[in-house]
């Protein structure tokens, strides 16, 4: 199983969205919607590719469209078996 922390997730999201390092992120952000946080579908798709590369977790496009918050994404990632 993958083990991704919220810090790892926000690092990936920030890098893939092209946001700068001054973006304040806290655990409270886990329940904000991606839209409220300023992440679009392209940033989420790029993040999914990075997660697959770094952690071996392959997220389907359908799963990405259904997920609305970082907490839901983190729970999906940590509950998804790592690809062999």
C-alpha positions as CSV (number, residue, x, y, z in Angstrom):
1,X,0.0,0.0,0.0
2,X,1.1,3.5,-0.7
3,X,1.7,5.8,2.2
4,X,1.3,9.5,1.2
5,X,1.1,12.2,3.8
6,X,-0.8,15.4,3.4
7,X,2.5,17.3,3.1
8,X,3.6,15.0,0.2
9,X,0.2,15.5,-1.5
10,X,0.3,19.3,-1.2
11,X,3.9,19.4,-2.4
12,X,2.8,17.4,-5.5
13,X,-0.3,19.5,-6.1
14,X,1.6,22.7,-5.7
15,X,4.3,21.7,-8.1
16,X,1.8,20.4,-10.7
17,X,-0.4,23.5,-10.5
18,X,2.6,25.8,-10.9
19,X,1.9,27.6,-7.7
20,X,4.7,29.3,-5.8
21,X,6.1,28.2,-2.5
22,X,4.3,31.0,-0.6
23,X,1.0,29.2,-0.8
24,X,-0.1,28.6,2.7
25,X,-1.3,25.0,3.2
26,X,-2.4,23.4,6.4
27,X,-4.3,20.2,7.4
28,X,-7.4,22.4,7.4
29,X,-7.1,22.6,3.6
30,X,-7.8,18.8,3.3
31,X,-11.5,19.4,3.4
32,X,-11.6,22.4,1.0
33,X,-12.6,21.6,-2.5
34,X,-10.0,21.6,-5.2
35,X,-11.9,24.4,-6.9
36,X,-11.7,26.5,-3.7
37,X,-8.0,25.8,-3.5
38,X,-7.5,26.9,-7.1
39,X,-6.7,23.5,-8.6
40,X,-8.1,22.7,-12.0
41,X,-8.6,19.4,-13.7
42,X,-5.3,19.7,-15.6
43,X,-3.4,20.2,-12.3
44,X,-5.1,17.1,-10.9
45,X,-4.3,15.0,-13.9
46,X,-0.6,16.1,-13.7
47,X,-0.7,15.3,-10.0
48,X,-2.0,11.8,-10.7
49,X,0.8,11.2,-13.1
50,X,3.3,12.4,-10.5
51,X,1.7,10.2,-7.8
52,X,2.0,7.2,-10.2
53,X,5.6,8.0,-10.9
54,X,6.7,8.6,-7.3
55,X,4.4,6.2,-5.4
56,X,3.3,3.6,-7.9
57,X,-0.4,4.3,-7.5
58,X,-2.4,4.5,-10.7
59,X,-5.5,6.6,-10.4
60,X,-8.2,6.4,-13.0
61,X,-9.5,9.5,-14.7
62,X,-13.0,8.5,-13.5
63,X,-11.7,8.5,-9.9
64,X,-10.1,11.9,-10.3
65,X,-13.4,13.4,-11.6
66,X,-15.3,12.1,-8.6
67,X,-12.9,13.4,-5.9
68,X,-13.6,16.9,-4.7
69,X,-11.2,17.4,-1.8
70,X,-7.6,16.6,-1.0
71,X,-8.7,14.4,1.9
72,X,-10.7,12.2,-0.4
73,X,-7.8,12.0,-2.8
74,X,-5.4,11.1,0.1
75,X,-7.8,8.4,1.3
76,X,-8.1,7.0,-2.2
77,X,-4.3,7.0,-2.7
78,X,-3.6,5.4,0.7
79,X,-6.3,2.8,0.0
80,X,-5.2,1.9,-3.5
81,X,-2.7,-1.0,-4.0
82,X,0.6,-0.1,-5.5
83,X,1.1,-1.2,-9.1
84,X,3.7,-3.9,-9.6
